[in-house]
Amino acid sequence: MARPYSERFLLDLNKADPTRIGVQLGKVCVKANLPTSYVAKAFDVSRMSIHSWFRGQYVREKNYEKILKFIDLVKADLDIGALPAMSLVDAKKFIDTKVIDKI
């Protein structure tokens, strides 16, 4: 079951280096209301990896381009009002239909 982002995490994310790709990913996921477990599925990595990226840790080159594509997909749906996800079902549907196989 996906959990909401904690207040502490959100505060840490706002203090993190915005030039880091993982921090950018974290901010867009929070804005789009996409749980880390679903994001991890999209990238075929662990939730721990996603949380590390969100905190500005190293991202392997093979994932860097995927993250850029993911951010573009999420921003496009934010711009048209399809996101933020209003429920876990909506978040899962977005990941399954608009992200997986496109990044």
MARBA-3410 file (N, C-alpha, C, O; in Angstrom, 1 decimal):
103
0.8,-1.2,0.0,0.0,0.0,0.0,0.9,1.2,0.0,1.8,1.4,0.8 ~ 0.6,2.1,-0.9,1.4,3.4,-1.0,1.1,4.3,0.2,-0.1,4.4,0.6 ~ 2.1,5.0,0.7,1.9,5.9,1.8,2.1,7.3,1.2,2.9,7.5,0.3 ~ 1.5,8.3,1.9,1.8,9.7,1.5,3.2,10.1,1.9,3.8,9.5,2.7 ~ 3.7,11.1,1.2,5.0,11.7,1.5,4.9,12.3,2.9,4.0,13.1,3.2
6.0,12.1,3.7,6.0,12.6,5.1,6.3,14.1,5.1,6.9,14.6,4.1 ~ 5.9,14.8,6.1,6.2,16.2,6.2,7.7,16.5,6.2,8.3,17.4,5.6 ~ 8.4,15.6,7.0,9.9,15.7,7.0,10.5,15.5,5.6,11.4,16.3,5.3 ~ 10.1,14.5,4.9,10.6,14.3,3.6,10.3,15.6,2.7,11.2,16.0,2.0 ~ 9.2,16.1,2.8,8.8,17.3,2.0,9.7,18.5,2.3,10.1,19.2,1.4
10.0,18.7,3.6,10.9,19.7,4.0,12.3,19.5,3.5,13.0,20.4,3.0 ~ 12.8,18.3,3.6,14.1,17.9,3.1,14.2,18.1,1.6,15.2,18.6,1.1 ~ 13.2,17.7,0.9,13.1,17.9,-0.5,13.3,19.3,-0.9,14.0,19.7,-1.9 ~ 12.6,20.2,-0.2,12.7,21.6,-0.5,14.0,22.2,-0.2,14.4,23.3,-0.8 ~ 14.8,21.6,0.7,16.1,22.1,1.0,17.2,21.5,0.1,18.3,22.0,0.0
16.9,20.4,-0.6,17.8,19.7,-1.4,18.3,20.5,-2.7,17.6,21.4,-3.1 ~ 19.4,20.1,-3.2,20.0,20.8,-4.4,19.1,20.6,-5.6,19.0,19.5,-6.1 ~ 18.4,21.7,-6.1,17.5,21.6,-7.2,18.1,21.3,-8.5,17.4,21.0,-9.5 ~ 19.5,21.3,-8.6,20.1,21.0,-9.9,20.3,19.5,-10.0,20.6,19.0,-11.1 ~ 20.1,18.7,-9.0,20.2,17.3,-9.0,19.0,16.7,-9.7,17.9,17.0,-9.3
19.2,15.8,-10.6,18.1,15.2,-11.4,17.1,14.4,-10.5,15.9,14.5,-10.7 ~ 17.6,13.8,-9.5,16.8,13.0,-8.6,15.9,13.9,-7.7,14.7,13.6,-7.5 ~ 16.4,15.1,-7.4,15.6,16.0,-6.6,14.5,16.6,-7.5,13.4,16.8,-7.1 ~ 14.8,16.8,-8.8,13.8,17.3,-9.7,12.7,16.2,-9.9,11.6,16.6,-9.9 ~ 13.2,15.0,-9.9,12.2,13.9,-10.0,11.3,13.8,-8.8,10.1,13.7,-8.9
11.9,14.0,-7.6,11.1,14.0,-6.4,10.1,15.1,-6.4,8.9,14.9,-6.0 ~ 10.5,16.3,-6.8,9.5,17.4,-6.8,8.4,17.2,-7.7,7.2,17.5,-7.4 ~ 8.7,16.6,-8.9,7.6,16.4,-9.9,6.7,15.3,-9.4,5.5,15.3,-9.6 ~ 7.2,14.3,-8.7,6.4,13.2,-8.2,5.5,13.7,-7.1,4.3,13.3,-7.0 ~ 6.0,14.5,-6.2,5.2,15.1,-5.2,4.1,15.9,-5.8,2.9,15.8,-5.4
4.4,16.8,-6.7,3.4,17.7,-7.4,2.3,16.9,-8.1,1.2,17.2,-8.1 ~ 2.7,15.7,-8.7,1.8,14.9,-9.4,1.1,13.8,-8.5,0.2,13.1,-9.0 ~ 1.5,13.8,-7.2,0.9,12.8,-6.3,1.2,11.4,-6.7,0.2,10.6,-6.7 ~ 2.4,11.1,-7.1,2.8,9.7,-7.6,3.6,9.1,-6.5,4.7,9.5,-6.1 ~ 3.1,8.0,-5.9,3.8,7.3,-4.8,5.1,6.7,-5.3,5.2,6.2,-6.5
6.1,6.6,-4.4,7.4,6.1,-4.8,7.3,4.6,-5.2,8.1,4.2,-6.1 ~ 6.4,3.8,-4.7,6.3,2.4,-5.1,6.0,2.3,-6.6,6.5,1.4,-7.2 ~ 5.1,3.2,-7.0,4.7,3.2,-8.4,5.8,3.7,-9.3,6.1,3.2,-10.4 ~ 6.5,4.7,-8.9,7.6,5.3,-9.6,8.7,4.2,-9.7,9.4,4.1,-10.8 ~ 9.0,3.5,-8.6,10.0,2.5,-8.6,9.7,1.4,-9.7,10.6,0.9,-10.4
8.4,1.1,-9.7,8.0,0.1,-10.7,8.3,0.6,-12.2,8.7,-0.2,-13.0 ~ 8.0,1.8,-12.4,8.3,2.4,-13.7,9.7,2.3,-14.1,10.1,2.1,-15.3 ~ 10.6,2.5,-13.2,12.1,2.5,-13.4,12.7,1.1,-13.2,13.9,0.9,-13.4 ~ 11.9,0.2,-12.7,12.4,-1.2,-12.4,13.6,-1.1,-11.4,14.6,-1.8,-11.6 ~ 13.4,-0.3,-10.3,14.3,-0.2,-9.2,13.6,-0.3,-7.9,12.3,-0.4,-7.9
14.3,-0.3,-6.8,13.6,-0.4,-5.5,13.1,1.0,-5.1,13.6,2.0,-5.6 ~ 12.2,1.0,-4.1,11.8,2.2,-3.5,12.9,2.9,-2.8,13.0,4.2,-2.8 ~ 13.9,2.2,-2.3,15.0,2.8,-1.7,15.8,3.6,-2.7,16.3,4.7,-2.4 ~ 16.0,3.0,-3.9,16.7,3.8,-4.9,16.0,5.1,-5.2,16.6,6.1,-5.4 ~ 14.7,5.0,-5.4,13.9,6.2,-5.7,14.1,7.3,-4.6,14.3,8.4,-4.8
14.0,6.8,-3.3,14.2,7.8,-2.2,15.6,8.3,-2.2,15.8,9.5,-1.9 ~ 16.6,7.5,-2.5,18.0,8.0,-2.6,18.1,9.1,-3.7,18.7,10.1,-3.5 ~ 17.5,8.9,-4.8,17.5,9.8,-5.9,16.8,11.1,-5.5,17.4,12.2,-5.7 ~ 15.7,11.0,-4.8,14.9,12.2,-4.3,15.8,13.0,-3.4,15.6,14.2,-3.3 ~ 16.7,12.4,-2.7,17.5,13.1,-1.7,18.8,13.6,-2.4,19.7,14.1,-1.7
18.9,13.4,-3.7,20.1,14.0,-4.4,21.3,13.1,-4.6,22.3,13.5,-5.0 ~ 21.1,11.8,-4.3,22.2,10.8,-4.4,22.4,10.5,-5.9,21.6,10.9,-6.8 ~ 23.5,9.8,-6.1,23.9,9.5,-7.5,22.9,8.7,-8.3,22.2,7.8,-7.7 ~ 22.7,9.0,-9.5,21.8,8.3,-10.4,22.7,7.8,-11.6,23.4,8.5,-12.2 ~ 22.5,6.5,-11.8,23.3,5.8,-12.9,22.9,6.4,-14.2,21.8,6.9,-14.4
23.9,6.5,-15.1,23.7,7.1,-16.4,22.5,6.4,-17.2,21.7,7.1,-17.9 ~ 22.3,5.1,-17.0,21.2,4.4,-17.7,19.9,4.9,-17.3,18.9,4.8,-18.0 ~ 19.8,5.4,-16.1,18.5,5.9,-15.5,18.3,7.4,-15.8,17.2,7.9,-15.7 ~ 19.4,8.1,-16.0,19.3,9.6,-16.2,18.4,10.0,-17.3,17.5,10.8,-17.1 ~ 18.6,9.4,-18.5,17.7,9.7,-19.6,16.2,9.3,-19.3,15.3,10.0,-19.7
16.1,8.2,-18.7,14.7,7.7,-18.3,14.0,8.7,-17.4,12.8,9.0,-17.6 ~ 14.8,9.3,-16.5,14.2,10.3,-15.5,13.8,11.5,-16.3,12.8,12.1,-16.1 ~ 14.7,12.0,-17.2,14.3,13.1,-18.0,13.0,12.9,-18.8,12.1,13.8,-18.9 ~ 12.9,11.7,-19.4,11.6,11.4,-20.2,10.4,11.4,-19.2,9.4,11.9,-19.5 ~ 10.6,10.7,-18.0,9.6,10.6,-17.1,9.1,12.0,-16.6,7.9,12.3,-16.6
10.0,12.9,-16.3,9.7,14.3,-15.9,8.9,15.0,-17.0,7.9,15.6,-16.7 ~ 9.3,14.8,-18.2,8.6,15.4,-19.4,7.1,14.9,-19.5,6.2,15.7,-19.7 ~ 7.0,13.6,-19.3,5.6,13.0,-19.4,4.8,13.5,-18.2,3.6,13.8,-18.5 ~ 5.3,13.5,-17.0,4.5,14.0,-15.9,4.2,15.5,-16.1,3.0,15.9,-15.8 ~ 5.1,16.3,-16.5,4.9,17.7,-16.6,3.8,18.0,-17.7,3.0,18.9,-17.5
3.8,17.2,-18.8,2.8,17.3,-19.8,1.4,17.1,-19.3,0.5,17.8,-19.6 ~ 1.3,16.0,-18.4,0.0,15.7,-17.9,-0.4,16.7,-16.8,-1.6,17.0,-16.6 ~ 0.5,17.3,-16.1,0.2,18.3,-15.1,-0.3,19.6,-15.8,-1.2,20.2,-15.4 ~ 0.3,19.9,-17.0,-0.1,21.0,-17.8,-1.5,21.0,-18.3,-2.2,22.0,-18.4 ~ -1.9,19.7,-18.6,-3.3,19.6,-19.2,-4.3,19.3,-18.1,-5.5,19.1,-18.4
-3.9,19.1,-16.9,-4.8,18.9,-15.8,-5.1,17.4,-15.5,-6.0,17.1,-14.7 ~ -4.4,16.5,-16.2,-4.6,15.1,-16.0,-4.0,14.6,-14.7,-4.3,13.6,-14.1 ~ -3.0,15.3,-14.2,-2.4,15.1,-12.9,-2.5,16.4,-12.1,-2.6,17.5,-12.8 ~ -2.5,16.4,-10.8,-2.1,15.3,-9.9,-3.1,14.2,-9.8,-4.3,14.4,-10.0 ~ -2.6,13.0,-9.5,-3.4,11.9,-9.3,-4.3,12.1,-8.1,-3.9,12.5,-7.1
-5.6,11.8,-8.3,-6.6,12.1,-7.2,-6.7,10.8,-6.3,-7.3,10.9,-5.2 ~ -6.2,9.7,-6.8,-6.3,8.5,-6.0,-5.1,7.5,-6.4,-4.4,7.8,-7.3 ~ -4.9,6.5,-5.6,-3.9,5.5,-5.9,-4.2,4.8,-7.2,-3.3,4.5,-8.0 ~ -5.5,4.6,-7.5,-5.9,4.0,-8.7,-5.5,4.9,-9.9,-4.9,4.4,-10.9 ~ -5.7,6.2,-9.8,-5.3,7.1,-10.9,-3.8,7.1,-11.0,-3.3,7.2,-12.2
-3.0,7.1,-9.9,-1.6,7.1,-10.0,-1.1,5.9,-10.7,-0.2,5.9,-11.6 ~ -1.6,4.7,-10.3,-1.2,3.5,-10.9,-1.5,3.4,-12.4,-0.7,3.0,-13.3 ~ -2.7,3.9,-12.8,-3.1,4.0,-14.2,-2.2,4.8,-15.0,-1.8,4.5,-16.1 ~ -1.8,6.0,-14.4,-0.9,6.9,-15.1,0.4,6.2,-15.4,0.9,6.2,-16.5 ~ 1.0,5.5,-14.4,2.3,4.8,-14.5,2.1,3.7,-15.5,3.0,3.6,-16.4
1.1,2.9,-15.4,0.9,1.7,-16.3,0.6,2.1,-17.8,1.1,1.4,-18.7 ~ -0.1,3.2,-18.0,-0.5,3.5,-19.4,0.3,4.6,-20.0,0.4,4.6,-21.3 ~ 0.9,5.5,-19.3,1.5,6.6,-19.9,3.0,6.6,-19.7,3.8,7.4,-20.2 ~ 3.5,5.7,-18.8,5.0,5.8,-18.5,5.7,4.5,-18.9,6.7,4.5,-19.7 ~ 5.2,3.4,-18.4,5.9,2.1,-18.6,5.9,1.9,-20.2,4.9,2.1,-20.8
7.0,1.5,-20.7,7.2,1.3,-22.1,7.4,2.6,-22.9,7.6,2.5,-24.1 ~ 7.4,3.7,-22.2,7.7,5.0,-22.9,9.0,5.6,-22.4,9.4,6.6,-22.9 ~ 9.6,5.1,-21.3,10.8,5.7,-20.8,11.9,4.7,-21.0,13.1,5.0,-20.7
END
